[in-house]
Amino acid sequence: MIEFLRHKYALSRKGAVDMIKACVSVTFTNITYMMTAGILYRLINDLLNDTLNKDSIWFYLAGSAIVIALIAVTNFIQYNSTFLATYRESGVRRTAIAEKLRKIPLSYFGKKNIADLTTNIMGDCAQIETASSHWIPELIGAIISTTLVGISLFFFFDWRMVLASFWVIPVAFIIIITCAGAEKRAIRKNTKIKLEMSDGIQECLETIRDLRANNAEDMYMEELEGKIRNVEKHALLTELKMAVYVNSAAIVLKIGIGTTAVVGGILFANGTIDILTFFMFLMLVSRLYDPMQITLQNFAAIISIGIPSERLDEVLSHEIQTGSDRIDNNGYDIVFDHVGFKYADDTDVLKDVSFIAKQGEVTALIGPSGGGKTTVSRLAARFWDVNEGRISLGGVDISGIDPETLLTNYSIVFQDVTLFNNSVMENIRIGKEGATDEEVIAAAKLANCDEFVRKLPDQYNTSIGENGSELSGGERQRISIARAFLKDAPIILLDEATASLDAENETVIQEALSRLIKDKTVLIIAHRMRTIANADHIVVLKDGVVAEEGAPADLMKRDSIYKHMTEQQLISQNWTMT
């Protein structure tokens, strides 16, 4: 049961146990409320039969006090086991998702977008939180308590009255259950449409500059409005479908009042039951059906959270990258040994790739676009795991090392720099947790950041805006390099670090990089041949295989891809408009 609940509603083990406790507490709360009706029945019966005496009065007073105390206690327990436990579990769930996302291979994020993951962490968690605190315990508690009350009445009162009162409840539930498949399909479609809308809004915000530059705002906004209207239309249709089933079930419940009155009237007329029993059942159905109608609505809502639960369980059940938190490497040579890699769609990206990036040398990865250069650098840092072969660091297979432990040995400078809406100081400090201000400034000077930072209003305490929007491309790239200086890792991965910069910024950054890579294992991806002219070793990747490798001078002596690319770039540099 616990494992079923864990996967069904994306719960921790404690959360599943707490949900069971919540259902039990709601059951007892409902039963204690029913006890008041029993005391009232006994009291009226004594009054009608003129059997009420002093001892009976004390019995009813004591019984009422006990029931009131039980109601208070069960309500307190119910509150703790439903609301408080649910809110704690919601925090645990969000933390668990964040921890899971931290350990899931980066290939997973290639299949997901930000809107989808944001919906997972915020929207899906919120829906399950509401279900766990309000819907599920109330539903299970109502079913169990109603069943127990029905069985008790069956033994102590006329069974025909019990059937006349209770037959509508299973029928109403069957009506709701029949819509489960249709509702899940509708919710799944709604979720897909909402994500398309969220993607459209996010894309609009990210590309507003390009839309304006191309006079495409009206066209894009018209398309986005269509997505929003589509969400509205499908939401209304889904609500309408559910309303048909829920209202049909509610009508069936109301019929139960009629059958109770008719059957009770006939039995009373025949003398089978007394007037007190007749009115007790009429009071019972009026007390029972209204809460049951809310319970049926909750049941319909619970069916609807199946999709959010599946989406969360997909994340929480996803395989993670594991390994030792210690690495006993002998040096920092990176060896690719017959490595093969495929994406999820079975597309071959790398096939039988073998080469060595030696410590103290610069190994450059070049080749046509789509050849697998970026994939090689990502595999070297275990962003993904290989499908075939082996990658080792200092003789140790990196697939057996925890990714976070492994990455302590790497400094990575990407072409697309990610900065945070914080100060220059804090953006550089990401390179080394707990670094002092002096260490940050020293790294900034090595990366040639100090000159432009001193010109900012608050210097190192200046906020640089979302993703460094207040800085130029060269300044943003230099902050990324400063992080690498601060981390001072023995392995450097450079992915087109100067590809999109002007000549002046490129020169400044290359000067900083020259200091950064000294005496380290360097793996650099470049399209500009002059960037890697002084590399120690060049690996040419084409169509996922190593087409050639060697020193730049050796490759220039023969009819190589490297020589051809160098000559083509010289022609490109000498091109002029005519």
C-alpha positions in Angstrom: 0.0 0.0 0.0 2.8 2.4 0.9 4.7 1.8 -2.3 1.5 2.1 -4.3 0.7 5.5 -2.7 4.3 6.7 -3.2 4.2 6.2 -7.0 0.5 7.1 -7.4 0.8 10.5 -5.7 4.6 11.1 -5.9 5.1 10.8 -2.2 8.0 10.1 0.1 7.7 7.0 2.3 6.8 9.2 5.3 4.3 11.1 3.1 2.6 7.8 2.2 2.4 6.8 5.8 1.0 10.2 6.8 -1.7 9.9 4.1 -2.8 6.6 5.6 -2.9 8.2 9.0 -4.9 11.1 7.6 -7.5 8.7 6.0 -7.9 6.9 9.4 -8.2 10.1 11.3 -10.9 11.4 8.9 -12.8 8.1 9.3 -12.8 8.4 13.1 -13.8 12.1 12.9 -16.8 11.2 10.7 -17.8 8.4 13.0 -17.6 10.6 16.1 -20.0 13.0 14.4 -22.4 10.1 13.7 -22.3 9.2 17.4 -24.3 12.4 18.2 -27.1 11.1 16.0 -27.1 7.8 18.1 -27.3 9.7 21.4 -30.1 11.8 20.0 -32.0 8.7 18.9 -31.7 7.1 22.3 -32.8 10.3 24.0 -35.9 10.7 21.9 -36.7 7.0 22.3 -36.6 7.4 26.1 -38.8 10.5 25.9 -41.4 8.8 23.8 -41.5 5.6 25.9 -41.4 7.7 29.1 -38.3 5.9 30.4 -36.2 8.9 31.0 -35.0 9.1 34.6 -32.2 10.7 36.6 -29.7 8.0 35.8 -30.5 8.3 32.1 -30.0 12.1 32.2 -26.5 11.6 33.7 -25.8 9.0 31.1 -26.7 11.3 28.2 -24.8 14.2 29.8 -21.7 12.0 30.2 -22.1 10.6 26.7 -22.4 14.0 25.2 -19.3 15.3 27.0 -17.4 12.2 25.9 -18.5 12.7 22.2 -17.6 16.4 22.3 -14.2 15.6 23.7 -13.7 12.9 21.0 -14.7 15.4 18.3 -12.2 17.9 19.6 -9.4 15.3 19.8 -10.2 13.7 16.4 -10.4 17.1 14.8 -7.0 18.0 16.2 -5.5 14.7 15.1 -7.1 15.1 11.7 -5.7 18.7 11.3 -2.2 17.5 12.1 -2.3 14.4 10.0 -3.8 16.1 6.9 -2.9 19.7 6.6 0.3 20.0 8.6 1.6 16.7 7.3 0.7 17.6 3.8 2.4 20.9 3.9 5.6 19.3 5.3 5.4 16.6 2.5 5.0 19.3 -0.1 8.2 20.9 1.0 9.9 17.4 1.0 8.5 16.7 -2.5 9.8 20.0 -4.0 13.2 19.4 -2.3 13.2 15.8 -3.6 12.5 17.0 -7.1 15.3 19.6 -7.0 17.7 17.0 -5.6 16.6 14.6 -8.3 17.0 17.1 -11.1 20.5 17.8 -9.7 21.5 14.2 -10.3 19.6 13.3 -13.5 21.8 13.2 -16.6 21.8 16.4 -18.6 20.4 14.4 -21.6 17.1 14.5 -19.7 17.0 18.3 -19.9 17.5 18.1 -23.7 14.0 16.5 -23.9 12.4 19.0 -21.4 11.9 22.8 -21.6 11.9 25.3 -18.8 8.1 25.7 -18.9 7.6 22.0 -18.4 10.0 21.7 -15.5 8.5 24.8 -13.9 5.1 23.3 -14.2 6.4 20.2 -12.5 7.9 22.0 -9.5 5.2 24.6 -9.0 1.9 23.6 -10.6 1.9 19.8 -10.3 3.2 20.0 -6.7 0.4 22.5 -5.8 -2.3 20.3 -7.3 -1.1 17.2 -5.4 -0.8 19.3 -2.2 -4.4 20.3 -2.4 -5.5 16.7 -3.2 -3.5 15.3 -0.2 -4.8 17.9 2.3 -8.4 18.1 1.2 -9.6 15.5 -1.3 -8.0 12.1 -0.7 -8.4 11.8 3.1 -11.9 13.2 2.9 -12.9 10.7 0.2 -11.3 7.6 1.8 -12.6 8.7 5.2 -16.1 9.2 3.9 -16.2 5.9 2.1 -15.0 3.9 5.2 -17.1 5.7 7.7 -20.2 5.5 5.5 -19.7 1.8 5.0 -19.3 1.2 8.7 -22.4 3.2 9.5 -24.3 1.3 6.8 -23.2 -2.1 8.2 -24.1 -1.0 11.7 -27.6 0.1 10.7 -28.1 -3.1 8.7 -27.7 -5.1 12.0 -29.6 -2.9 14.3 -32.5 -1.6 12.1 -34.7 -2.8 9.3 -32.4 -3.8 6.3 -35.0 -2.5 3.8 -34.6 1.0 5.2 -30.8 0.7 5.0 -31.0 -0.4 1.3 -33.5 2.3 0.5 -31.1 4.9 2.0 -27.7 3.6 0.8 -28.3 2.1 -2.7 -27.7 5.4 -4.4 -24.2 5.8 -3.0 -22.4 3.0 -5.0 -24.5 3.9 -8.1 -23.2 7.6 -7.8 -19.6 6.4 -7.5 -20.0 4.1 -10.5 -21.2 7.1 -12.6 -18.0 9.1 -11.6 -15.7 6.1 -12.2 -17.0 5.6 -15.7 -15.7 9.1 -16.6 -12.2 8.4 -15.3 -10.7 7.4 -18.7 -12.3 10.3 -20.6 -11.2 12.8 -17.9 -7.6 11.6 -17.9 -7.4 11.9 -21.7 -8.9 15.4 -21.4 -6.4 16.4 -18.6 -3.5 15.0 -20.6 -4.5 17.1 -23.6 -5.1 20.2 -21.4 -1.6 19.8 -19.9 -0.1 19.6 -23.4 -1.9 22.7 -24.6 -1.0 24.6 -21.4 2.6 23.8 -21.9 2.5 24.9 -25.5 1.0 28.2 -24.3 3.7 28.6 -21.6 6.4 27.9 -24.2 4.9 30.5 -26.5 4.8 33.2 -23.7 8.4 32.4 -22.7 9.6 32.4 -26.3 7.9 35.7 -26.9 9.7 37.3 -23.9 13.0 35.8 -24.9 12.8 36.8 -28.6 11.0 40.2 -28.4 14.0 42.0 -29.8 14.1 39.7 -32.9 10.3 39.9 -33.4 10.5 43.7 -33.4 13.5 43.8 -35.7 11.6 41.7 -38.2 8.2 43.3 -37.8 6.8 40.0 -36.7 5.2 41.0 -33.5 1.6 41.1 -34.8 2.0 37.7 -36.5 3.5 36.1 -33.4 1.0 37.6 -31.0 -1.9 36.4 -33.2 -0.4 32.9 -33.0 0.1 33.2 -29.2 -3.5 34.4 -28.7 -4.7 31.3 -30.6 -2.8 29.1 -28.1 -4.4 31.0 -25.1 -7.9 30.7 -26.6 -7.2 27.0 -27.2 -6.4 26.6 -23.5 -9.6 28.4 -22.5 -11.7 26.3 -24.9 -10.4 22.9 -23.8 -10.6 23.9 -20.1 -14.3 24.7 -20.6 -15.0 21.5 -22.4 -13.2 19.5 -19.7 -15.2 21.2 -17.0 -18.5 20.7 -18.9 -17.8 16.9 -19.3 -17.0 16.6 -15.6 -20.1 18.6 -14.7 -22.3 16.2 -16.6 -21.0 13.2 -14.6 -20.9 14.9 -11.2 -24.4 16.4 -11.5 -25.8 13.1 -12.7 -24.3 11.5 -9.6 -25.8 14.3 -7.5 -29.2 13.7 -9.0 -29.0 10.0 -8.1 -28.2 10.9 -4.5 -31.3 13.1 -4.3 -33.3 10.2 -5.6 -32.2 8.4 -2.4 -34.2 10.8 -0.3 -37.3 9.8 -2.2 -36.8 6.1 -2.0 -36.1 6.4 1.8 -39.4 8.4 2.2 -41.4 5.9 0.1 -40.0 2.7 1.6 -40.2 4.2 5.1 -43.8 5.3 4.6 -44.8 1.9 3.4 -43.1 0.1 6.3 -44.5 2.6 8.8 -48.0 2.2 7.5 -47.6 -1.6 7.8 -46.4 -1.3 11.3 -43.0 -2.8 10.5 -41.1 0.3 11.8 -41.9 3.0 14.3 -42.2 6.7 13.7 -38.8 7.3 15.4 -36.9 5.0 13.1 -38.7 6.5 10.1 -37.6 10.1 11.0 -34.2 8.9 12.0 -33.5 7.6 8.5 -34.9 10.8 7.0 -32.5 12.8 9.2 -29.7 10.4 8.3 -30.0 10.8 4.5 -30.2 14.6 4.8 -27.0 14.5 6.9 -25.4 11.9 4.7 -26.1 13.0 1.1 -24.8 16.6 1.2 -21.3 15.7 2.4 -21.4 12.7 0.0 -22.0 15.1 -2.9 -18.9 17.0 -2.0 -17.1 13.7 -1.7 -18.1 12.8 -5.2 -16.7 16.2 -6.4 -13.5 15.4 -4.6 -13.4 12.0 -6.2 -13.7 13.6 -9.7 -10.9 16.0 -8.7 -8.7 13.1 -7.5 -9.1 11.5 -10.9 -7.8 14.7 -12.5 -4.6 14.7 -10.5 -3.5 11.4 -12.1 -1.6 13.3 -14.8 0.3 15.7 -12.5 1.2 12.7 -10.4 2.4 10.7 -13.4 4.6 13.7 -14.5 6.1 14.1 -11.0 6.7 10.3 -10.7 8.5 10.4 -14.0 11.0 12.8 -12.5 11.3 11.1 -9.2 11.6 7.6 -10.7 14.2 8.7 -13.3 17.5 7.0 -13.3 20.3 9.1 -11.7 24.0 9.2 -12.2 25.7 7.7 -9.2 29.3 6.8 -8.3 32.0 7.0 -5.7 32.5 10.3 -3.9 36.3 9.7 -4.1 38.5 9.7 -7.1 42.0 8.1 -6.9 43.3 9.3 -10.3 46.9 9.2 -11.4 47.3 12.6 -13.1 44.7 14.3 -15.3 45.0 12.6 -18.7 41.6 12.2 -20.4 41.4 9.1 -22.5 38.5 8.2 -24.9 38.7 4.5 -25.6 36.4 3.3 -28.4 33.6 5.6 -27.2 30.1 5.4 -28.8 27.1 7.5 -27.9 23.5 7.7 -29.0 20.7 10.1 -28.1 17.3 8.8 -26.9 16.0 8.5 -30.5 18.8 6.0 -31.3 20.7 8.5 -33.5 24.4 7.8 -33.6 26.4 10.8 -32.5 29.8 9.3 -31.8 31.1 6.0 -33.2 34.3 4.3 -32.0 36.0 7.6 -30.9 39.5 7.2 -29.4 42.1 9.8 -28.5 44.0 11.2 -25.5 43.9 14.7 -24.0 47.2 14.8 -22.1 47.9 16.8 -18.9 49.9 20.0 -19.6 48.8 20.0 -23.3 46.1 21.8 -25.3 43.9 19.4 -27.2 41.7 21.0 -29.8 38.5 19.5 -31.2 37.6 20.8 -34.6 35.5 19.7 -37.6 32.3 20.4 -39.4 29.2 21.4 -37.5 27.3 18.3 -36.2 30.5 16.3 -36.1 30.2 15.6 -32.3 32.7 18.1 -30.8 30.4 19.5 -28.1 29.2 15.9 -27.3 32.8 14.9 -26.7 33.3 17.7 -24.2 30.1 16.9 -22.4 30.9 13.2 -22.2 34.4 14.1 -20.8 32.7 15.9 -17.9 30.0 13.1 -17.5 27.1 15.4 -18.4 26.0 12.3 -20.2 27.1 8.6 -20.0 28.5 6.8 -22.9 26.7 3.9 -24.6 29.9 2.1 -25.6 33.5 2.2 -24.7 35.2 4.0 -21.8 36.3 7.4 -20.7 39.0 7.6 -18.0 40.5 10.4 -16.0 44.0 9.6 -14.8 43.3 5.9 -15.4 39.9 6.0 -13.5 36.7 5.2 -15.4 34.6 8.3 -14.9 31.3 6.3 -15.1 32.1 5.1 -11.5 32.6 8.6 -10.1 29.8 10.7 -8.7 29.3 13.6 -11.2 29.6 16.3 -8.5 32.9 14.8 -7.3 34.2 14.5 -10.9 33.3 18.1 -11.7 35.5 19.4 -8.9 38.3 18.7 -11.3 36.8 20.7 -14.2 36.5 24.4 -15.0 34.2 24.9 -18.0 33.9 28.1 -20.1 30.9 27.9 -22.4 30.2 30.1 -25.4 26.8 31.0 -24.0 27.6 32.4 -20.6 24.9 32.1 -17.9 24.9 35.0 -15.3 22.6 35.7 -12.5 20.7 38.8 -11.4 23.2 39.6 -8.7 26.4 41.5 -8.2 29.6 41.0 -10.1 31.2 39.7 -6.9 28.6 37.0 -6.4 28.5 36.0 -10.0 32.3 35.3 -9.9 32.1 33.7 -6.5 30.0 30.9 -8.0 33.3 29.4 -9.2 34.3 28.6 -5.6 31.9 28.4 -2.7 33.0 30.4 0.3 35.7 32.4 -1.6 36.7 35.6 0.1 36.3 39.0 -1.6 40.1 39.2 -2.1 40.1 35.9 -3.9 37.3 37.0 -6.1 39.0 40.2 -7.0 42.3 38.4 -7.7 40.5 36.0 -10.1 38.8 39.0 -11.8 42.2 40.7 -12.4 43.6 37.5 -13.9 40.5 37.4 -16.3 40.9 41.1 -17.2 37.6 42.0 -15.5 39.0 44.5 -13.1 39.3 47.3 -15.6 35.6 47.4 -16.6 34.3 46.5 -13.1 36.0 49.5 -11.6 34.0 51.7 -14.0 30.7 50.3 -12.8 28.6 52.5 -10.3 29.2 50.2 -7.3 32.2 48.3 -8.8 32.1 44.7 -7.7 28.8 45.2 -5.8 27.0 46.4 -9.0 24.0 44.3 -10.0 24.4 43.2 -13.6 20.7 42.4 -14.4 19.1 39.3 -15.6 21.7 37.1 -17.3 24.1 40.0 -17.2 22.0 42.3 -19.4 23.9 45.3 -18.2 27.2 44.0 -19.6 28.6 43.6 -23.1 29.3 40.1 -24.6 33.0 40.4 -23.9 32.5 41.5 -20.3 30.1 38.6 -19.7 32.6 36.2 -21.1 35.4 37.6 -18.9 33.3 37.0 -15.8 32.9 33.4 -16.9 36.6 33.1 -17.2 37.1 34.7 -13.8 34.9 31.9 -12.3 37.3 29.4 -13.9 40.3 31.2 -12.4 38.7 31.2 -9.0 37.9 27.5 -9.2 41.5 26.7 -10.4 40.6 23.2 -11.5 43.3 21.0 -13.2 41.1 20.4 -16.3 39.8 23.2 -18.5 37.0 22.7 -21.1 36.6 25.6 -23.5 33.6 25.5 -25.8 33.9 28.3 -28.4 34.8 30.7 -25.7 35.7 33.5 -28.2 33.5 32.6 -31.2 31.1 35.6 -31.0 33.5 38.3 -29.9 35.0 41.2 -31.7 38.7 41.3 -32.4 39.6 43.5 -29.4 37.6 41.5 -26.9 38.9 38.3 -28.4 42.5 39.4 -27.9 41.8 40.4 -24.3 40.1 37.1 -23.5 42.7 35.0 -25.3 45.3 36.7 -23.1 43.3 35.7 -20.0 42.8 32.2 -21.3 46.6 31.8 -21.9 47.1 32.4 -18.2 44.2 30.1 -17.2 45.3 27.0 -19.1 48.9 26.9 -18.1 50.1 23.5 -17.0 46.6 22.0 -17.1 44.7 19.5 -19.2 42.9 21.6 -21.8 40.2 20.5 -24.2 39.1 23.2 -26.5 36.4 23.4 -29.1 36.9 26.0 -31.8 35.9 26.9 -35.3 38.4 29.7 -35.8 41.7 28.0 -36.8 43.8 30.8 -35.5 42.4 30.1 -32.0 44.0 26.7 -31.9 47.1 27.4 -34.1 49.3 26.8 -31.0 47.5 23.7 -29.7 49.6 20.7 -28.9 47.2 18.2 -30.4 44.3 18.5 -32.8 41.4 16.0 -33.1 39.3 16.3 -36.2 35.7 15.0 -35.7 33.5 14.4 -38.7 30.2 12.5 -38.8 30.8 11.2 -35.3 34.3 9.6 -35.9 37.9 10.8 -35.5 38.7 11.6 -39.1 42.3 12.6 -38.3 44.5 13.8 -35.4 48.0 15.1 -34.8 50.0 18.3 -34.2 49.0 21.4 -36.3 52.3 21.5 -38.1 52.0 17.8 -39.1 48.4 18.2 -40.3 49.3 21.2 -42.4 52.0 19.2 -44.3 49.4 16.8 -45.8 46.1 17.1 -47.5 44.1 17.1 -44.3 40.7 18.4 -43.2 42.5 20.8 -40.8 44.6 22.2 -43.7 41.5 22.7 -45.8 39.6 24.4 -43.0 42.5 26.7 -42.3 42.8 27.7 -46.0 39.0 28.3 -46.3 39.1 30.6 -43.3 42.0 32.6 -44.8 39.9 33.0 -48.0 37.0 34.1 -45.8 39.1 36.7 -43.9 40.3 38.2 -47.2 36.8 38.5 -48.6 35.6 42.1 -49.4 32.3 43.5 -50.6 32.4 44.4 -54.3 
